[in-house]
Amino acid sequence: MTDQRIEAAGEKTLGKARSALGRLTGDRRQQVEGHLTEYKGKARDAYGRVIDGLDGLVARAPADYQDTARKGLDFARRKPLLTTGVIAGLAVVLGALGRRR
């Protein structure tokens, strides 16, 4: 289990608690912030699951590529938003290239 998934569990719990407190007190802002925190935790959990899955793939990769792949995973663990942005950018570029044919 990666750090992202551990932190995600805390964020989801905190978000649910804040949302419930907002419902109890009638504080709409507290409810919305709680929901946002909960969804942020869910997104971080999904990212952690992807990293965990990739970790398993790296272990099965040829020995020549494992070191480079581990460096990439370490970067992804340290900079999740940047990694997500890079992947989204690549997806847009590849999607655009696919449409040109």
N, C-alpha and C positions, 0 to 999 in steps of 0.2 A: 504494500500500500504506500503510495507516494505522499509526500507532504501536502500536495494539493488536495488530495482526497481527505486527509485528516482535517485540514483547515476548512474544507468545504462542509464537513459534517458540523463543525462549530458554527459556521455562518448560517447554515440551514436552520439549525436549532435556535440560534439567536434571532433570526428573521421571523420564525414562527412565534417565538415568545413576544417579540415586539409587536407583531401583528395582533396577537391575542390581547395584549395589554391595550393596544389602541382600540380594539373592539369593546373591551370592558369599560374604558374610560370615555369612549365616544370621540377619541382624538383621531381624526381622519388622516392627518399627516403621519402620525405614528404607525398607522395601519399600512399606509403606502410605503413608508421607509422599511417596514418589516417585510413586506412582500418583495421589495427590491433586494434586500439583503438575502432573503431566502432564494431568490432566483439567481443571484450572484453565486451563492453556494452551490446551487445545482449546476451552473455552468462550470464552475471550478471542479466539481466532481466529475463531470463529463470529460473535461480536459485531463484530469488525473487518470481516468480509465483508459484514455487513448495512450497516454504515456506508459501506463502499465502494460498495455498490449504491445506497444512498440518495444518495450524492454524485453519481452518474450521473443520477439522477432530478432532482435539483436543477438540474443543468446544462440539462436539457430543459424545466424549468418556465418559465412565462411570466415575463418580466422583472420584473413588478410583485411577484412573490412570491419571487424568488430570494434577496434580501437577508434576508428573514425566515426562509426555509428554511435558509440558511447559518448563521444565528445558532442555530437549533435544533440543527443538526448539530454546531456547535462546542460547545454545551452537552453534547450526547450524548458527544462525545469526551472532555470534561473530567470528566464525572460518569457513568461507565457504570453503576454500581450503582443510582444514583438513577433514571436513565433506565429501566433494566430494571424497577425497582419500580413506576414510574409506568405503564409499559406493561402490566405484569401486573395492576395495580389496575384500569386501564381495561378490560382483557379480562374481569376478574371482573364488573365492573359491567355491561358490555354483555352478557355471558353471562346474568346474572341478569335483565336487562331482556328479553332474548329469550325466556326461559322463562316469563315471566308471561303471555304472550299466549295 
